[in-house]
Amino acid sequence: MNLLEEVIDQDVCAGCGLCASISDKIEMKLSKEGFLRPDFLPNSISDDTLEDISKFCPGIIVKHDLNYDVSNVSDNVWGPYFNISSGFATKKDVRYNGSSGGVLTALSVFLLETKEVDCIVHVGAGTKLPYLNETKVSFTTEDVLSNSGSRYAPSSPLEVIKSLLEDNLIFAVVAKPCDISAIRRYLNVKSEFKKNIKYLFSFMCAGVPSIEGTKETIKKLNVDINNVKTLKYRGEGWPGFFKVVDKNSKEYKMSYNESWGGILNKHLQFRCKICIDGTGEFADITCADAWDEAKGGYPSFQEKEGQSLIIERTSKGVELINKAIKGGYIIKNKPFNLRDIDKIQPYQLTRKQNIISRKMALKMLGYNLPNYNLRSLLSLTVNQSPQKIAKNFVGMFLRKLKQKKHD
C-alpha cells in the first residue's frame, strides 16, 4: 500500500485536490459517503509523484517546519500572528453578501482591481447542480461577488493549481486551512512558483460536511433536490440563512443555527475531528466570524451587520491589509484579545485541547497519519480535567474500533 492509498484507507484525506492537480492519473470524485476523494488506478502513480505528494498532503503532514515570512509570535490555539482585529468590507453589497464582514471577498476584489493578480482561486456553487461545490477561477469583480459566501460542503480548490501555473498566471487562493497547509508546503518544495501564487487566504473551519448533510438540509425544507435553482449556505446578512430558491423562484430558509448547528455539523468527515489547524495558521491572512459574545460565554447568532475577525499572519499579509485600508476596501476596528477569541470561537479551542487524546487512541488502533508536531498542544491537553481527557480518548477509541470491525 502506497502513502496515498494509506491516507484514504485511514480516512484522513482532507479532499484538497492538490494531488489530482499534479498528476493526470488522479481525479477527484465524490465517494459513497459524499466526500471528495482522489480516484486512481492501482500502481498508476509514479514513485516520484508519490514522493512529492508525501511532502505536502495534509493527510500525511501538517507541521510548522517551513521557512517563510510568518510571524515569530504564535499562540498555541490561534497560531502565528502580527495583528488580530475585527473589521469589515466598506462596500455594503460585499459586506452583505460575503460571510461575516466580507473581508476576504473585499481583499480578492482589491487584488483584481489593482491588477496585483490575474485571478482568484476559490469555491462557488456548481453550475449544473447548485447544491454541489465547484472550483472557481475568477478574473473579474463580478465573478468574485457571484461566488461569495461560505460553502459548507466538500470542495477541492487546489485541483486547478497546475493548469494555472502552466499558463503562468499570478493568483491568490482562498481556501480551507487544510488546503492552505498543502499549498504552503507545496511552495516549500516548488519555490519557483512563489511568484505565481502570490497570496494565500483562509477562513476558520469547523469541518467539512458530507454532501449528504446538504441533501438532508434541503429535504428538511421540503424541497425536491431536483428542483433546486440556487442554494446559499450563508450570506445576505450575518450570519445569514441557509436559503434555497426553487425553479419556480420560491424561497425556503433555515437559520444558520438550525442548518449548521442542527444538521450539517453532524456529517463531518473524520479528518476534521483530528484536525490540528482549523484556524488557517499557514495563510497570509485568516478571517472568521467576529461574533458578539452571548450569555454563558458562547457566540451570539443574532442577525446584524457582519464583522470579520482578521488575523494577519505574514508580513505580506500585513502589507496587503494596510494597502486595502488605504484603498478604501476594508475598515479595521478594535484589536482583539486572544482569550476573547476563545469565547467567540469555542469549537476551535476545544478541538485543539482534545487532539492529543484522540491521536493517542488512534495510535493504539494502528492509525499513524497525519504527522503533527503536538508539542505546542501539550499544555492545552494537560490543563484539561482528567475526565475530559479520558472521555475524548475512550470516545475516539470506541468509534474507530467499531468502524474497523464493520469494515
C-alpha positions, 0 to 999 in steps of 0.5 A: 500500500502506497502513502496515498492509498494509506491516507484514504484507507485511514480516512484522513484525506482532507479532499484538497485536490492538490494531488489530482492537480499534479498528476493526470492519473488522479481525479477527484470524485465524490465517494459513497459517503459524499466526500471528495476523494482522489480516484486512481488506478492501482500502481498508476502513480509514479514513485516520484509523484508519490514522493512529492505528494508525501511532502505536502498532503495534509493527510500525511503532514501538517507541521510548522517546519517551513521557512517563510515570512510568518510571524515569530509570535504564535499562540498555541490555539490561534497560531502565528500572528502580527495583528488580530482585529475585527473589521469589515468590507466598506462596500455594503453589497460585499459586506452583505453578501460575503460571510461575516464582514466580507473581508476576504471577498473585499481583499480578492476584489482589491487584488483584481482591481489593482491588477496585483493578480490575474485571478482568484482561486476559490469555491462557488456553487456548481453550475449544473447542480447548485447544491454541489461545490465547484472550483472557481477561477475568477478574473473579474469583480463580478465573478468574485461577488457571484461566488461569495459566501461560505460553502459548507460542503466538500470542495477541492480548490487546489485541483486547478493549481497546475493548469494555472501555473502552466499558463503562468498566471499570478493568483491568490487562493482562498481556501480551507486551512487544510488546503492552505497547509498543502499549498504552503508546503507545496511552495516549500518544495516548488519555490519557483512558483512563489511568484505565481501564487502570490497570496494565500487566504483562509477562513476558520473551519469547523469541518467539512460536511458530507454532501449528504448533510446538504441533501438532508438540509434541503429535504428538511425544507421540503424541497425536491433536490431536483428542483433546486435553482440556487442554494446559499449556505450563508450570506445576505446578512450575518450570519445569514440563512441557509436559503434555497430558491426553487425553479419556480423562484420560491424561497425556503430558509433555515437559520444558520443555527438550525442548518449548521448547528442542527444538521450539517455539523453532524456529517463531518468527515473524520479528518476534521475531528483530528484536525490540528489547524482549523484556524488557517495558521499557514495563510497570509491572512485568516478571517472568521466570524467576529461574533458578539459574545452571548450569555454563558460565554458562547457566540451570539447568532443574532442577525446584524451587520457582519464583522470579520475577525482578521488575523494577519499572519505574514508580513505580506499579509500585513502589507496587503491589509494596510494597502486595502485600508488605504484603498478604501476596501476594508475598515479595521476596528478594535484589536482583539484579545486572544482569550476573547477569541476563545469565547467567540470561537469555542469549537476551535479551542476545544478541538485543539485541547482534545487532539492529543487524546484522540491521536493517542487512541488512534495510535493504539488502533494502528492509525499513524497519519497525519504527522503533527508536531503536538508539542505546542498542544501539550499544555492545552491537553494537560490543563484539561480535567482528567475526565475530559481527557479520558472521555475524548480518548475512550470516545475516539477509541470506541468509534474507530474500533467499531468502524474497523470491525464493520469494515 
